[in-house]
Amino acid sequence: MSRRPRAQAAGSGRRLLVDLTPLRASRDVRALVAGQAGSVLGSQMTAVAVPYEVYRLTGSSFAVGLVSLSVLGPLLLGSLVGGAVVDVVDRRRLLVVLQTTMAVLAAGLALNEASGPSLWPLFVGPALIGGLSTFEDSGLGAVIPSLVRPSQVPAVNAVFQALFQFGLVAGPAIAGLLVAGAGTRWVFGIDAASFALAAVATLGIAAPAPVGGGPPPGLGSIAAGFRFLRGRQSLQGALLIDLNATVLGLPRALFPALAATVFGGGPATLGLLYAAPGVGALGGALASGWVTRVERQGRAVIIAVVVWGLAITGFGCGPPLGVALVLLAVAGWADVVSAVFRSSIIQLGVPDELRGRLTGLQTAVVTGGPRLGDLEAGAVAAGLGDLGSVVSGGIGCVLGAVLLARLRPGFRAQTRPVPSDDPTPQATAPL
């Protein structure tokens, strides 16, 4: 092979891999990413340790389910109220306070384990940390556009998606080893340390306060964020299409039943089903170098959601386990592509003084949609069976994406960041 084809192949490989240009160009981005890397890993470790410890203390799966349910309210409240607060305060200082508070709460969980565990901290601590984490997500989403050029925002979002997906894959594995060897108190202790390190890293960024400041946080401030969506089809589409995908096309509540009845396996098979979407999403995030070159962002989201729905539909047809895992991985890949572009559309289509509230609304959709999806999947399965629920949800997801593309042409035609005062953004090229 000549040198030129080799150089061309190497260049193509670099363009495919996640774009690290923002990290090389911005010390602030490097600091934020470094802090979040440990924090995400620690949080995913705790997400395994808490249900394990609750079940060990109670022997009740119902109690484990209650822990998950207890987090839902704080998650939604933290995202909506947090977004309103983010728009009126120094965002860097707010992130530091949130991360420090979460470090203290995680340290409290570690102390509870070391002193002979009580059950109630395992309900209260994760609920508070969950609410603060969505508060933090609103702050991070509002800060990112102030650290890089608009053209680099998709690349930064892809880097954060890679961090999150790595945490989803590696965190549970590390937690399992630590719980088996050293105990849950070490998992909570590491989580506390990771939040503390994130706070130190955040101190190193230069994130400005909101331009002009927003109104005092409250119901009126939150309502103003909803009113901003009127007539802005690109923003409406970015939120609605995610709800469509997670409510109709996310059958994770059925994985335990499918692992036992369709695939004839046990806990190991169940673990593979849960891990497969994360593996696909991690691969998609690591191979996301192409996202900064995509102009038709709205169309990219629609295609990604259609791919997600088709992959879930194929999974619901009950293929052999190997094929099923590949289909779930494809769904995970499509999800991360959709997430990168949806986040970029919202972050760049909103003025700075409203960015926290709209990012908070997006966080509420991202956290609440999957839980509604669990309810939908279980309810439909009661009538159509487990596979019938998966297939109908996948088909509904595809049809919903196509319908949304038709009803929201401004979203379908979204091609680049547009002025925030343009209620009906127009594309520069036809669909």
N, C-alpha and C positions, 0 to 999 in steps of 0.2 A: 504494500500500500504506500502511495506517495505521501509526502509530508502534507500536501494541501488537503487531500481527503481526510487525513487524520486530524488536521487542525479544524476542518469544517465539522467533523463528527464531535470533536471536543467542544467546539462552540455551541453546537446544537444541544449537547448534554448540559452545558452551563445554563442555556436559556430555558431548559426544561426544569431544572432544579429550582427550589424556592429562592426568590430574589433577595439576597442579603445586602443589597446596595444601601437601603436605609440604615442598617446597622453600621456599615462602614462610614457612612456620611454623617451620622448624628450620634454624639455622645449621649444625648438624652434618651434616644431610642435604645441604645445599648444598656443603659442603666435600668430602664423600665423592663426590658426583656429579661435581663439578669434577675431582677427581683421577682418577676412573675414566674420564671422557670421553677424556682424552688417552691413558691407558694402553690402553684397548680399541682405539683407532685405531692406536696404535703396534704393538700385538701382531698385529693383522690385516695390517698392512703387512709385518711380519717373516714372517708365515705365507706370504706370496708370495715374498719375497726369498730365503728359505732353499732351497726346492726349485729355484728358478731358478738359484741359484749352484751347488748340487750338480750339477744337470744340465750347467751350463756347464763345470764342472771334470771331470766323468766322461763325459758324453755317454750316460749310462745311466738309463733310466726305472726300472730295477730298484733302482738306488742311491737314487733319489728315494723309491721305495716303502719302502725300508729306513729312511729318515729318519722317515717317518710311523710306522712300526712301532716304532722305538726310543723314541718318545715315550709309547706306550701304557702300559708298565709304570710309569714315573714318574707319569703322570696318575692311575692307580688308586691307587698307593702314597701319593701326595701327598694325595689326597682322604680316604682312610681314616685314615692316620696323622695328617694335618693336623687332621681333625675331633677326634681324641682330644686333641691338644695344645691346640687352641682352647678346650677345656672346662676347662683348668687354669691358663691364663696370662692376663695382661693383653692383651686382644684388640687394643686400639689399638697397643700397643707391638709386638705380634707382626706386625701388618699393616705397620708401618713397616719392621721388619727384613726381612720378605719382599720388600717393594717395593724396598728399597735393594739387597738381594742380586740381584734380577732386573735392576736398573739396571746393576750391576757386570758381570753376565754378558752383557747386551746390548752394553755398552761393549767387552767382550772380543771379541765378534763383529765389531764395527766395527774394532777394532785388527787383528784377523786379516785382514780385507779390505784394510786400508791397508798392511799389511806383506808382501803377497804371500800370498794365501789358502792355508791348509792345509785338507784335507778334514775331519779329525777334529773340529775345533771346531764344524763345522756339524752334527755328530751329537750331541756332548756338550752344547753350549750350549742348543739347543732342547729337548733331553730334560730338562735341569735346570730350565730356565725353565717348561716344561710342568708338571713336578711341583710346582714352587713356585706356579704359577698356580692349580692346583686346591686347594692348601693355602690360598691367599689367598681363593678362593671360599668355602671353609668358614668362614673368619673373617668375611667380609662377610655371609654368610647369618646368622651368629650375632649380628652386631652390629646389623643393621637393626632387629629388633624392640625393641631398647633405645633407639632414637633417636626413635620415633614411637609414637602410640597404635595399638592393635591394628587399629582400623578403617582406618588409613592404610597398613598394610603392603601390601595389594594395589596401591595407587597407587604406592608406592615401588618395588615389584617391576616394575611396568609402566614406570616411568622407566628403570630399569636395563636392561630388555629393549629399550627404544627406543635406548639408548646402544649396546648390543651389536649390534643389527641395523644401526644406522647404521655402526658399524665394519665389519661384514661387507660392506656395500655400498660404502662410500667407501674403506676401507683398501686393497683390492686395486687400485682405480683410481689412487689416489695413489702406491702402491708402483710400479705400472707406469711412471708418468711419471718417478718419481725414478730407478728402475733404468736406464731408457733415457737419462736426461739426466745424472745425477750419479753413479750407481753404487750398488751395494748397501750400501757402507759408510755412506752417508748415511741409508739406511733404518734400519740397526742403530743408528746414532747418535741418530736421532730417537726410536727405541724406548727407548733408555737414558734420554734426557732425560724421556720421558713417565713412566717408572717413578719417576724421581727427583721429578718434580712431584707424582705421586700420593702419595709418601711425605711430602712437605711438607704436602700437603692433609690427609692422615690425621692428622698431628700436631695439627690444629686441632679434632678431634672429641673428645667426652668420653664415650668408650665404657667402661662399667664392666667390671671383671673378672667372671667367672662367679659367680653366687650360690652361695656355699658352696664353690666349687671342686669339681672332679671328681677321680677317682682318677688316679694317675700314668699317663701314656700308655703303652700296650702292648697286647698281645693281649687281656688281660682287660678293659681299658677299651673296646676296639673291640667285643668280644663283648657287653659290657653294652649298647651301642647297639643291636645286633641283638636282644638279649633284650627291649628296650623295645618292639619292634614286636609282640610276642606279644599277640594279642587286640585290637589297635588297628587296626581295619579301615580307618579313614580314611587312616592313614599307609601301611599296606600297599598300599592301592589307588592312592595317589598315586605310589608307586614302581613298582608292577607295570604300571600302565597306560602309563607312559612307556617301559618296556622293551618292552611289546607294540607300541607305535607305532614305535619306532626300529629294533627288530630285524626286524619284518615289513614295515613300510610306509615304509622309507627307501631308495629304489633309487639313491642317488647313484653307487654303484660302476658302474652300468650307463649312466650319462650319456654317457661317451665313445662307447660302441657305438651307443647310440640316436641320438646326434647324427649319426653317419656313415651308419647304415643306414636308420633310420626317417625321419629328418628331412632326410637328404641334404645335410647341411652340414659345415662344418669347424670350426676353432677358435672362430670367432665364434658359431656356433650352440651349441657346447658352453658357452661363457661365458654365454650367455643362459639355458641350462638351470640352470647353477649359481647364477646371480644371481636367478632368478625367485622361489624360496622366500624369499630374504632380503628382496626388495622387498615381498612380501606381508606378511612378518613385521614389517618396519619400519612399513608402513601400519597394521597391526593394533596395534602398540605406540603409535603416535602417536594413534590413534583409540580409546584404551582408557579414556576418562573414565567409561564406564559400569560398569567392573568393581567399583568400590567399592559399587555399589548391588545387587550380586548376592548373595543370601543362600544359594541352593542351590549351593554351590561344587563339591561332588562331581559333581552332575548336569551342571554347566557343563563340567567336565573331560571327562566321558564324551561329551557331545555334540560337543565340540571334536575329540576323537580320532576319533569316527565321521566327522565332516566331513573330517578329514585322510585317513582311509582311503578314503572315497568319491572324494575328489579325486585321490588316487594311482591308484585303480582306473580312473577316467576317463582319466587321463594314459596309463595302460598300454594303453588301447584304440587308441592310435596316431592321435589326432586331428591336424588341421593344426597347424603349429608355433605359430601365434598362440593357438589354443585350449589347446594343451598348456602354454604359458607361463602363461596365466590360471589353469589348474587347479593348477599348481605354486605360483602366488602365493596361491591360496585355501588350499592346504595349509600354506603358511608362516604365513598369518594364523591358521589354526586352531591351529598349533603354539604361537604366542606367547600366545594366549589360554589354552591348556592350561598353559603354563609359569608364567604369572602366578598362576593359582589353585593349581597344585600346590605352588609355592614357599610360598605363603601358608598352605596347610593344614599343611605340615611345620613352618614357622617358628613358627606359633601353636599347634600341637598338641603341642609338646614343651617340657618344662621347661628353663629357661635352662642348667642344669648339664649337660644332654644335647644342647643345640641344635647345638653344633659337630659332634658325632659323627653326628647324623642329617642335618645339612646336608652333611657329608662323604660320607655314603652316597648321598645324592641326587646329589651331584656325580659320584660314581663311576658311577652309572646313566646320567647325562646324557652323560658322556664315553665310557663303554665301550659303551653300547647302539648308537650309530651304527656303531662298528667291527665289532661283531657283525652288524649289519645289512648292512654291506658283504660280509661273508663269506656270509651267508644269501642275499643277492641273487645273488651270483656262482655259488653252488652250485646254486640252483634254476634259474638261467638255463642251466646246462649240460644240464639235462634238459628244461626246458619252453621254452627260448628266452628272449630278453631281455624281450619284451612279456609272455610268459606268467609270467615271474618277477615283473614289476611288478604285473600284475593279481592273481595269487594272493596276493602280499604285501598288497595293498590290501584284498582281501576278508578275508584272515586278520586284519588289523588291526581291521576293523569287527567281525568275529565275536568276536575276543578282548576288545574293549571291552564288548560286550554280555554276554559270559560273565562277565567280571570284575564288571560291575554286578550281576549276579545272585548271584554267589558272595560278594561283599563288600557286603552291604546297608548296613553302617555307612559305607562310602565313598560309596555312591550317595546316602545320606541326609544327608551332611555339609552343614550349613547355615551354621555360624558357628564361630569359634574356641571350643573346648571346654576344660574343665579338663584338664590334662595327666595327671591320675590316673584319668580315666574311660576304661577300656579299650574300651567299646562305645558311642561317642557316638550320641546319638539326635537325630533331626531334630525341628524344631519344627513342620514342615509335611510332609504326605505328598508322595511323588514325583509 
